[in-house]
Amino acid sequence: MLVLGFLLACFTLVAAGGAPAAAETALPTDANLITAIDVSGSIDAGAEALEFDGIADAIVHPAFLQTVAAGYHGRVGFAAFAWSSHGHFMTLVPWTAIDSQGSAARAAASLRNVRARPRQFPPPSAGLEPRPWRRDLLTDVSATIEHALGMLARAPFATGREVLNVLANGTDNVAQGPDAARALALSRGIVINGLVLGGNEEVVTYFRERVQCGLGSFVLATHEPSDIAWAMLQKFLLDLAGPGSSRVG
């Protein structure tokens, strides 16, 4: 298990040497973090619930909030969306600044409240019917990365570090695969990390070789559903620690 104190120390060293974001017109953050949550057909209802609760638990955890507070600006940008295939995406948490327990709690509540309402995608284009989550939907990692890059480009916060976290339990099974989208992220200096649900070693290897990218990037695997909350906390702490932190997987 990773040592939280070590991760906090790593981030403190990075933050102490950091500089304010170049843009002066936007609220500066120490990092903009976006999390893409797999709700394709291979995710059952139980795993879906653990994904949302795990992320919500992680962003209100004292270790995460202490790490955020230790940053140069004392805040991070945070957003989350659900994804599957065929253009199906849904924003769950629009861009919000997390700089206190209250702001983290509001973002966490948005995630928890998702399960209290009908879970279906809005039509990706005019004339298409809404589609329930998970039902016969595939795993389109490439389109998910492209969608996240668009959201990062539109973030209302100025930052020197952009991180995409992709949660999934399978490999891309739509079209051309994630290589082109990954290359685009690399060209923009965006870090992509993976959290593989279920710990399938073939999927872990796939994420390391074809999804993960950027300085300080990593892939974590959960071998039991109950590991998700712990893994999400480690992921967010490593996101903030950035380059120089332990490479884990």
Contacts in CASP RR format, 6 or more apart in sequence:
PFRMAT RR
TARGET T0000
AUTHOR 0000-0000-0000
METHOD contacts of the structure
MODEL  1
MLVLGFLLACFTLVAAGGAPAAAETALPTDANLITAIDVSGSIDAGAEAL
EFDGIADAIVHPAFLQTVAAGYHGRVGFAAFAWSSHGHFMTLVPWTAIDS
QGSAARAAASLRNVRARPRQFPPPSAGLEPRPWRRDLLTDVSATIEHALG
MLARAPFATGREVLNVLANGTDNVAQGPDAARALALSRGIVINGLVLGGN
EEVVTYFRERVQCGLGSFVLATHEPSDIAWAMLQKFLLDLAGPGSSRVG
1 230 0 8 1.000
2 234 0 8 1.000
2 237 0 8 1.000
2 238 0 8 1.000
2 246 0 8 1.000
2 248 0 8 1.000
4 63 0 8 1.000
4 237 0 8 1.000
5 63 0 8 1.000
6 246 0 8 1.000
7 63 0 8 1.000
7 67 0 8 1.000
7 234 0 8 1.000
7 237 0 8 1.000
7 238 0 8 1.000
7 241 0 8 1.000
7 245 0 8 1.000
7 246 0 8 1.000
8 63 0 8 1.000
8 66 0 8 1.000
8 67 0 8 1.000
8 70 0 8 1.000
8 237 0 8 1.000
10 241 0 8 1.000
10 242 0 8 1.000
10 244 0 8 1.000
10 245 0 8 1.000
10 246 0 8 1.000
11 67 0 8 1.000
11 70 0 8 1.000
11 71 0 8 1.000
11 237 0 8 1.000
11 240 0 8 1.000
11 241 0 8 1.000
11 242 0 8 1.000
11 245 0 8 1.000
12 70 0 8 1.000
12 71 0 8 1.000
14 241 0 8 1.000
14 242 0 8 1.000
14 243 0 8 1.000
14 244 0 8 1.000
15 30 0 8 1.000
15 70 0 8 1.000
15 71 0 8 1.000
15 72 0 8 1.000
16 72 0 8 1.000
17 72 0 8 1.000
18 72 0 8 1.000
19 72 0 8 1.000
20 28 0 8 1.000
20 72 0 8 1.000
20 73 0 8 1.000
21 28 0 8 1.000
21 29 0 8 1.000
21 73 0 8 1.000
21 158 0 8 1.000
21 159 0 8 1.000
21 160 0 8 1.000
22 158 0 8 1.000
22 160 0 8 1.000
23 158 0 8 1.000
24 158 0 8 1.000
25 158 0 8 1.000
26 156 0 8 1.000
26 157 0 8 1.000
26 158 0 8 1.000
27 75 0 8 1.000
27 97 0 8 1.000
27 156 0 8 1.000
27 157 0 8 1.000
27 158 0 8 1.000
28 73 0 8 1.000
28 75 0 8 1.000
28 157 0 8 1.000
28 158 0 8 1.000
28 159 0 8 1.000
29 73 0 8 1.000
29 75 0 8 1.000
29 76 0 8 1.000
29 77 0 8 1.000
29 97 0 8 1.000
29 157 0 8 1.000
29 158 0 8 1.000
29 159 0 8 1.000
30 68 0 8 1.000
30 71 0 8 1.000
30 72 0 8 1.000
30 73 0 8 1.000
30 74 0 8 1.000
30 75 0 8 1.000
30 76 0 8 1.000
30 159 0 8 1.000
30 161 0 8 1.000
30 240 0 8 1.000
31 76 0 8 1.000
31 77 0 8 1.000
31 159 0 8 1.000
31 160 0 8 1.000
31 161 0 8 1.000
31 162 0 8 1.000
31 163 0 8 1.000
31 239 0 8 1.000
31 240 0 8 1.000
32 76 0 8 1.000
32 77 0 8 1.000
32 78 0 8 1.000
32 79 0 8 1.000
32 95 0 8 1.000
32 152 0 8 1.000
32 155 0 8 1.000
32 157 0 8 1.000
32 159 0 8 1.000
32 161 0 8 1.000
32 162 0 8 1.000
32 163 0 8 1.000
33 76 0 8 1.000
33 77 0 8 1.000
33 78 0 8 1.000
33 79 0 8 1.000
33 163 0 8 1.000
33 165 0 8 1.000
33 236 0 8 1.000
33 239 0 8 1.000
34 78 0 8 1.000
34 79 0 8 1.000
34 80 0 8 1.000
34 81 0 8 1.000
34 148 0 8 1.000
34 151 0 8 1.000
34 152 0 8 1.000
34 162 0 8 1.000
34 163 0 8 1.000
34 164 0 8 1.000
34 165 0 8 1.000
35 55 0 8 1.000
35 78 0 8 1.000
35 79 0 8 1.000
35 80 0 8 1.000
35 81 0 8 1.000
35 164 0 8 1.000
35 165 0 8 1.000
35 167 0 8 1.000
36 80 0 8 1.000
36 81 0 8 1.000
36 82 0 8 1.000
36 83 0 8 1.000
36 144 0 8 1.000
36 147 0 8 1.000
36 148 0 8 1.000
36 164 0 8 1.000
36 165 0 8 1.000
36 166 0 8 1.000
36 167 0 8 1.000
37 51 0 8 1.000
37 52 0 8 1.000
37 55 0 8 1.000
37 80 0 8 1.000
37 81 0 8 1.000
37 82 0 8 1.000
37 83 0 8 1.000
37 92 0 8 1.000
37 167 0 8 1.000
38 51 0 8 1.000
38 83 0 8 1.000
38 84 0 8 1.000
38 139 0 8 1.000
38 166 0 8 1.000
38 167 0 8 1.000
38 168 0 8 1.000
38 169 0 8 1.000
38 170 0 8 1.000
38 197 0 8 1.000
39 48 0 8 1.000
39 82 0 8 1.000
39 83 0 8 1.000
39 84 0 8 1.000
39 119 0 8 1.000
39 133 0 8 1.000
39 134 0 8 1.000
39 137 0 8 1.000
40 83 0 8 1.000
40 84 0 8 1.000
40 85 0 8 1.000
40 134 0 8 1.000
40 137 0 8 1.000
40 138 0 8 1.000
40 139 0 8 1.000
40 168 0 8 1.000
41 84 0 8 1.000
41 134 0 8 1.000
41 135 0 8 1.000
41 136 0 8 1.000
41 137 0 8 1.000
41 138 0 8 1.000
42 139 0 8 1.000
42 169 0 8 1.000
42 170 0 8 1.000
43 51 0 8 1.000
43 134 0 8 1.000
43 169 0 8 1.000
43 197 0 8 1.000
44 134 0 8 1.000
45 134 0 8 1.000
46 225 0 8 1.000
47 169 0 8 1.000
47 197 0 8 1.000
47 225 0 8 1.000
48 115 0 8 1.000
48 119 0 8 1.000
48 133 0 8 1.000
48 134 0 8 1.000
49 115 0 8 1.000
50 225 0 8 1.000
50 226 0 8 1.000
50 228 0 8 1.000
50 229 0 8 1.000
51 167 0 8 1.000
51 197 0 8 1.000
51 228 0 8 1.000
52 92 0 8 1.000
52 111 0 8 1.000
52 112 0 8 1.000
52 114 0 8 1.000
52 115 0 8 1.000
53 111 0 8 1.000
53 112 0 8 1.000
53 228 0 8 1.000
53 229 0 8 1.000
54 228 0 8 1.000
54 229 0 8 1.000
54 232 0 8 1.000
55 80 0 8 1.000
55 108 0 8 1.000
55 111 0 8 1.000
55 232 0 8 1.000
56 107 0 8 1.000
56 108 0 8 1.000
56 109 0 8 1.000
56 111 0 8 1.000
56 112 0 8 1.000
57 108 0 8 1.000
57 229 0 8 1.000
57 232 0 8 1.000
57 233 0 8 1.000
58 64 0 8 1.000
58 229 0 8 1.000
58 232 0 8 1.000
58 233 0 8 1.000
58 235 0 8 1.000
58 236 0 8 1.000
59 78 0 8 1.000
59 98 0 8 1.000
59 104 0 8 1.000
59 107 0 8 1.000
59 108 0 8 1.000
59 236 0 8 1.000
60 101 0 8 1.000
60 104 0 8 1.000
60 105 0 8 1.000
60 108 0 8 1.000
61 233 0 8 1.000
63 233 0 8 1.000
63 237 0 8 1.000
64 104 0 8 1.000
64 233 0 8 1.000
64 236 0 8 1.000
64 237 0 8 1.000
65 100 0 8 1.000
65 101 0 8 1.000
65 104 0 8 1.000
67 236 0 8 1.000
67 237 0 8 1.000
67 240 0 8 1.000
67 241 0 8 1.000
68 74 0 8 1.000
68 75 0 8 1.000
68 76 0 8 1.000
68 98 0 8 1.000
68 99 0 8 1.000
68 240 0 8 1.000
69 99 0 8 1.000
71 240 0 8 1.000
74 99 0 8 1.000
75 97 0 8 1.000
75 98 0 8 1.000
75 99 0 8 1.000
76 97 0 8 1.000
76 98 0 8 1.000
76 99 0 8 1.000
76 240 0 8 1.000
77 95 0 8 1.000
77 96 0 8 1.000
77 97 0 8 1.000
77 98 0 8 1.000
77 155 0 8 1.000
77 157 0 8 1.000
77 159 0 8 1.000
78 93 0 8 1.000
78 95 0 8 1.000
78 96 0 8 1.000
78 97 0 8 1.000
78 98 0 8 1.000
78 107 0 8 1.000
79 91 0 8 1.000
79 93 0 8 1.000
79 94 0 8 1.000
79 95 0 8 1.000
79 96 0 8 1.000
79 151 0 8 1.000
79 155 0 8 1.000
80 91 0 8 1.000
80 92 0 8 1.000
80 93 0 8 1.000
80 107 0 8 1.000
80 111 0 8 1.000
81 89 0 8 1.000
81 90 0 8 1.000
81 91 0 8 1.000
81 92 0 8 1.000
81 93 0 8 1.000
81 147 0 8 1.000
81 148 0 8 1.000
81 151 0 8 1.000
82 89 0 8 1.000
82 90 0 8 1.000
82 92 0 8 1.000
82 114 0 8 1.000
82 121 0 8 1.000
82 133 0 8 1.000
83 89 0 8 1.000
83 140 0 8 1.000
83 143 0 8 1.000
83 144 0 8 1.000
83 147 0 8 1.000
84 121 0 8 1.000
84 133 0 8 1.000
84 134 0 8 1.000
84 137 0 8 1.000
84 138 0 8 1.000
84 139 0 8 1.000
84 140 0 8 1.000
85 137 0 8 1.000
85 138 0 8 1.000
85 139 0 8 1.000
85 140 0 8 1.000
85 143 0 8 1.000
85 174 0 8 1.000
86 124 0 8 1.000
86 137 0 8 1.000
86 138 0 8 1.000
86 140 0 8 1.000
86 174 0 8 1.000
87 124 0 8 1.000
87 140 0 8 1.000
87 143 0 8 1.000
87 147 0 8 1.000
88 121 0 8 1.000
88 124 0 8 1.000
88 131 0 8 1.000
88 137 0 8 1.000
89 121 0 8 1.000
89 124 0 8 1.000
89 144 0 8 1.000
89 147 0 8 1.000
90 121 0 8 1.000
90 122 0 8 1.000
91 151 0 8 1.000
92 110 0 8 1.000
92 111 0 8 1.000
92 114 0 8 1.000
93 107 0 8 1.000
93 110 0 8 1.000
93 111 0 8 1.000
95 151 0 8 1.000
95 154 0 8 1.000
95 155 0 8 1.000
95 156 0 8 1.000
95 157 0 8 1.000
96 103 0 8 1.000
96 106 0 8 1.000
96 107 0 8 1.000
97 103 0 8 1.000
97 157 0 8 1.000
98 104 0 8 1.000
98 107 0 8 1.000
119 132 0 8 1.000
119 133 0 8 1.000
120 130 0 8 1.000
120 131 0 8 1.000
120 132 0 8 1.000
120 133 0 8 1.000
121 130 0 8 1.000
121 131 0 8 1.000
121 132 0 8 1.000
121 133 0 8 1.000
122 130 0 8 1.000
123 129 0 8 1.000
123 130 0 8 1.000
123 131 0 8 1.000
131 137 0 8 1.000
138 173 0 8 1.000
138 174 0 8 1.000
139 168 0 8 1.000
139 170 0 8 1.000
139 171 0 8 1.000
139 172 0 8 1.000
139 173 0 8 1.000
139 174 0 8 1.000
140 172 0 8 1.000
140 173 0 8 1.000
140 174 0 8 1.000
140 175 0 8 1.000
141 166 0 8 1.000
141 168 0 8 1.000
141 171 0 8 1.000
141 172 0 8 1.000
141 177 0 8 1.000
141 178 0 8 1.000
141 181 0 8 1.000
141 211 0 8 1.000
142 172 0 8 1.000
142 174 0 8 1.000
142 175 0 8 1.000
142 176 0 8 1.000
142 177 0 8 1.000
142 178 0 8 1.000
142 179 0 8 1.000
142 180 0 8 1.000
142 181 0 8 1.000
143 174 0 8 1.000
143 175 0 8 1.000
143 181 0 8 1.000
144 166 0 8 1.000
145 164 0 8 1.000
145 166 0 8 1.000
145 178 0 8 1.000
145 181 0 8 1.000
145 182 0 8 1.000
145 184 0 8 1.000
145 185 0 8 1.000
145 192 0 8 1.000
145 211 0 8 1.000
146 181 0 8 1.000
146 184 0 8 1.000
148 164 0 8 1.000
148 166 0 8 1.000
149 164 0 8 1.000
149 181 0 8 1.000
149 184 0 8 1.000
149 185 0 8 1.000
149 188 0 8 1.000
149 190 0 8 1.000
152 162 0 8 1.000
152 164 0 8 1.000
152 190 0 8 1.000
155 162 0 8 1.000
161 191 0 8 1.000
161 242 0 8 1.000
162 188 0 8 1.000
162 189 0 8 1.000
162 190 0 8 1.000
162 191 0 8 1.000
163 190 0 8 1.000
163 191 0 8 1.000
163 192 0 8 1.000
163 193 0 8 1.000
163 239 0 8 1.000
164 185 0 8 1.000
164 190 0 8 1.000
164 191 0 8 1.000
164 192 0 8 1.000
164 193 0 8 1.000
165 192 0 8 1.000
165 193 0 8 1.000
165 194 0 8 1.000
165 195 0 8 1.000
165 235 0 8 1.000
165 239 0 8 1.000
166 192 0 8 1.000
166 193 0 8 1.000
166 194 0 8 1.000
166 195 0 8 1.000
166 207 0 8 1.000
166 211 0 8 1.000
167 194 0 8 1.000
167 195 0 8 1.000
167 197 0 8 1.000
168 194 0 8 1.000
168 195 0 8 1.000
168 196 0 8 1.000
168 197 0 8 1.000
168 203 0 8 1.000
168 207 0 8 1.000
169 196 0 8 1.000
169 197 0 8 1.000
169 198 0 8 1.000
169 200 0 8 1.000
169 203 0 8 1.000
170 196 0 8 1.000
170 200 0 8 1.000
170 203 0 8 1.000
170 206 0 8 1.000
171 202 0 8 1.000
171 203 0 8 1.000
171 206 0 8 1.000
172 178 0 8 1.000
172 210 0 8 1.000
177 210 0 8 1.000
178 210 0 8 1.000
178 211 0 8 1.000
179 210 0 8 1.000
182 192 0 8 1.000
182 210 0 8 1.000
182 211 0 8 1.000
182 213 0 8 1.000
185 191 0 8 1.000
185 192 0 8 1.000
185 213 0 8 1.000
185 214 0 8 1.000
186 213 0 8 1.000
186 214 0 8 1.000
189 214 0 8 1.000
190 213 0 8 1.000
190 214 0 8 1.000
191 213 0 8 1.000
191 214 0 8 1.000
191 215 0 8 1.000
191 216 0 8 1.000
191 217 0 8 1.000
191 239 0 8 1.000
191 242 0 8 1.000
192 211 0 8 1.000
192 212 0 8 1.000
192 213 0 8 1.000
192 214 0 8 1.000
192 217 0 8 1.000
193 212 0 8 1.000
193 217 0 8 1.000
193 218 0 8 1.000
193 219 0 8 1.000
193 220 0 8 1.000
193 235 0 8 1.000
193 238 0 8 1.000
193 239 0 8 1.000
194 207 0 8 1.000
194 211 0 8 1.000
194 212 0 8 1.000
194 218 0 8 1.000
194 219 0 8 1.000
194 220 0 8 1.000
194 235 0 8 1.000
195 219 0 8 1.000
195 220 0 8 1.000
195 221 0 8 1.000
195 222 0 8 1.000
195 228 0 8 1.000
195 231 0 8 1.000
195 232 0 8 1.000
195 235 0 8 1.000
196 203 0 8 1.000
196 204 0 8 1.000
196 207 0 8 1.000
196 219 0 8 1.000
196 220 0 8 1.000
196 221 0 8 1.000
196 222 0 8 1.000
197 222 0 8 1.000
197 225 0 8 1.000
197 228 0 8 1.000
198 221 0 8 1.000
198 222 0 8 1.000
198 223 0 8 1.000
198 224 0 8 1.000
198 225 0 8 1.000
199 221 0 8 1.000
199 222 0 8 1.000
199 223 0 8 1.000
204 219 0 8 1.000
204 221 0 8 1.000
204 249 0 8 1.000
207 219 0 8 1.000
208 219 0 8 1.000
208 249 0 8 1.000
211 219 0 8 1.000
212 218 0 8 1.000
212 219 0 8 1.000
215 242 0 8 1.000
215 243 0 8 1.000
216 242 0 8 1.000
216 243 0 8 1.000
216 244 0 8 1.000
216 245 0 8 1.000
216 247 0 8 1.000
218 238 0 8 1.000
218 247 0 8 1.000
218 248 0 8 1.000
218 249 0 8 1.000
219 249 0 8 1.000
220 231 0 8 1.000
220 234 0 8 1.000
220 235 0 8 1.000
220 248 0 8 1.000
220 249 0 8 1.000
221 231 0 8 1.000
221 249 0 8 1.000
222 228 0 8 1.000
222 231 0 8 1.000
234 248 0 8 1.000
238 245 0 8 1.000
238 246 0 8 1.000
238 248 0 8 1.000
END
